[in-house]
Amino acid sequence: MARELSMCQDAKDRRKLRYEQRKKNNMCVCGCGNKTEGGKTKCDKCSKSFSRSQKSRYSKNKKNCLCVTCGNAAAKGSVNCESCKATVRRNNISRYATRKESRLCYHCGLELTSEGILCEPCRINKKKNWRIFLKRRKTEGVCRRCGKNPARGGSIKGESRYCTECGVRTAKLRQERNSYTVRVLGMCIECKKHKAAVGRTRCSECLGKQKTKSKKRREKYVHEGKCIKCGQKLTEWDVSLITGKQLTNCNYCMERKSINRRNKI
């Protein structure tokens, strides 16, 4: 028994030594003899083959409610068990710190040519995937943050994105961040790059963009017969009592505007 354990340990040491030598010489660690690039440990061919086997095992274990890493029972609401979740978290933190210090892309490991933690291809790919993700959440009608509760709905920007709980939390965080950005740093709350204009919370460039965007939205809503404030469809009751013409605001927004005007006085 001791001899078998000794042989097993020797085999592990040999595999580890072989792995380190191939990695040091920029060779594929699978033993195919191909060169690697960008700090990767596998060539493109072996990476694709490994990715296919990983995806197959991932989908199979996920379907059976097993950990996608070790095959044990998965934790509730996760694809990993508690032990693997902690390991993955530690590895991610360690890889992030190492690549950031070495000026390498956090995702693919290539050398960075600009500011940030991602290279240009990974940044574009991440943005594309993020838009697909948001579109899917919007189609499903669920909160874009938690993905569990239904979204609140409505046409006002921000109301249709989150559930009630996540919406309150997000609004509070945004208010605290904007307050610190404007009062302490005096920066624009939109781009956070330029100084805010005098008496305003945005810089002159962002104010111009906001004005153009508001003008386009107003023209679109007027053409579609919607309230220019909240975007709700105007009804036959949203007409002026004096001229009898269709209003550009619904009765609710007109009343709220009137209340705000009286409170300022």
N, C-alpha and C positions, 0 to 999 in steps of 0.2 A: 504493500500500500504506500509506504514511504517513498519507494523507488518510483512508483507511478506519479506521485505528487511532484517529485523532483523533476521528472521528465516533462511533466506538464508545465512547470515553472520555467524550465529551460526553453521550451517551445514558445512561451509567452515573451520571454526576454529576447529571443531571436526575432520574433515578429516585430517587437517594438523597435529593436535596433535597425531592422530592415526598413521599417516605416520611416524612421528618422533620417537614415541615409538617403532614401529616395526623395524625401521632402527637401533635404538640404541641397540636393543636386537638381532640384526643379524637375523631377521625374514623377510620373503618375504612380501613386502608392499602390495601385492595383497590380502592378507588375507587368503592364502591357508594353512598357518601353517608350511610350510617347512623352513628349515634353509638356510641361504645364506653364500657364501664364497668369500674371496678376496675383501671385501668392496663393493660387488654388492648389489643392492636393491631388485632384483628379483631372484627367484630360477631358475634352468635350464628349468623346464617345462614351467613356466610362461614366461620366456625370449623367448623361441622358439615360443610360441603361440603369444606373442606380436610382435615378428619379422615377423611372417607370415602376420598378419593384417597390419603391417607397410608397408611391401613390396607390398601388394595388393593395399593399398591406394596410395603409392608412384607411382606405375606404372599407375594407373588410372588418378591421377592428372597430371602427367607428359605428358600423352597422350593428355589430354585436355588443355595443356598450363596453368595449375593452380599451385599455390604454393603448394609444397608437404607437407608443415607444417601447414598452416592455411587455404588453399583452395581459397585464393584470386588470382587475376591475377598475374602471374609470371613476373618478370623483363626480359627484352630482353637478350637472351643468358644465362639464369639461370633457375634453378628449384625452386627458392625461390623468394618471393617479396622482395622489398628493406628493409622493416622493419624486416622481418625474417632473411635476410642476415646479418644485423647488430647484431641481437640478437645471431645468431649462432656464429658469429665471437667473440663476447664478451665472450660467454660461453666457446668456445674453448681455448681462451687465459687464462681465469680463471682456467679451469680444468688443463691445461698444467702446470701453475705455482704451483697449489696446489699439484698435483701428483709428480712433480719434486722435490718440497721441502720435501715431505713425502717419497721420494725414492720408488715410486710406478710406475708401467708400465703405460705409457701415454695412451695406447690403451685399455687394459683390467682391469687395476687397481690392478694387483697382485704385491706382493713385489718383488723388483729387487734383483738379486743375483750377478750381474756383472755391469760394467760401461755402461752408456748410458741411454736412456729414454724408451727403450723397453725391455721386457723380451725375452728370447730365442725363445719360440714358436711364439710370435708375430713378431719377427725379421725375422724368417724363412718364415713365411706366407707373410709378406710384400715383401720380396725379390722374392718369387714365383709369387705373383700378379704383381709385377713390371715387371718381365720378360714376363709374359703373355701380359701385356699392351704394352710393346715395340714391341713384336712380332706382335700384332694386328695392331699397327700403321705402322710397316714396310710392312705388307701384304697389307694394304690399300694404301700405297704409299704417306702418308701425313707426315708432320713435326712432330717429336716426342715431340716437346715442345708445340706448339700452337694447333696442330691437325686440322688446317684450310687450310693452304696453302700446295701445293704439295712439297715433298722433292726434293732437287736439283739433287739427283742421283749421280752416279759415284761409283767407287770401293775404292777410297781413304777413310781411316778411318775418320769419321766425316762428310764427304760431303753428304753421303746418309741419314743422320739422320735428318737434319734441312732444313727449307726453307732458302732463301737467307737472309731475315731480321733476323731471329733467329740465323742463323749461324754466322753472323757478330757480333751480341750482345754476343753470347756465347764465341766466340774466343777472344773478347776484355776483357771479365770478367776473362777468364782463363789466359790470358796474364798478367793482373794486379795481379791476385792472385799468379801466379807462380813467378812473378818478386819480390813481397813482400816476398814470402817464401824463395827464394834463397838469395836475396841481404840483406835483413834485418835480417832474422832468420837463414839463412844458412842451411835450412833443405831440404830434398829430396822432389821434386815437385810431386813424384808419391805416396809414402806412408805417407809423412809428419810426420814420426816418428823418423827417423835416420838422422844424419848429412850427408850432401852431400859430395861425394868424391872430392878430390882436383881438381879444374879446371872443374868439372862436375856439372850438375844440379840434378843428382840422386845419391843415395847411392850405395855402391858396390853390395848389395843384389838385388836391383831393376835393376841395370845395367846388372847383370847376367841373370835375368829373361827376360829382354828386348832382350838380345843377343840370348837366346834360342828361344824366340818367333819369332824373325826376321829370324832365320835360318830355322825354320819349315815353315814359310810363304814363304820364298824364294824357298825351295824345292817343296812346293805345287804348286806355280805359274809356276816354270820351267816345272814341270810335266804336267801341264794343258795348257802350251803354252801361259802364260800371262806375262805382264810386271811386274817385281819384285818390281817396285816402286809404280805404280798407280793401278795395277791389271787389266788393260784393256787387251782385247784379242789382241795378236800380229797378224799382217797381213803379207801378202807376201812381203810388202815393207820394213818390219823391219828386214833387213838382212845386214850383213857386206859387204861393197863395196870391201873390200880387200880379205877376205876369202870366202865370199858367204854363210857363216853359219848364222843360225837364232840367232838374238840378244836376250839378256835377258831384254833389255829395249826397249820401243817404241821410235819412232823418237822424239816425243814431250819431253819425259823425258831426252833423250840424249842431245837434244838441250838446255834444261833448265840447265842441269848439266854442260854443256860447258860454258854457260853464267855465271853461279855462279863461276866457276873456273877462268874465265877471270876477273871478278869483284874483286876477292880476290887478284889477282896479281896487 
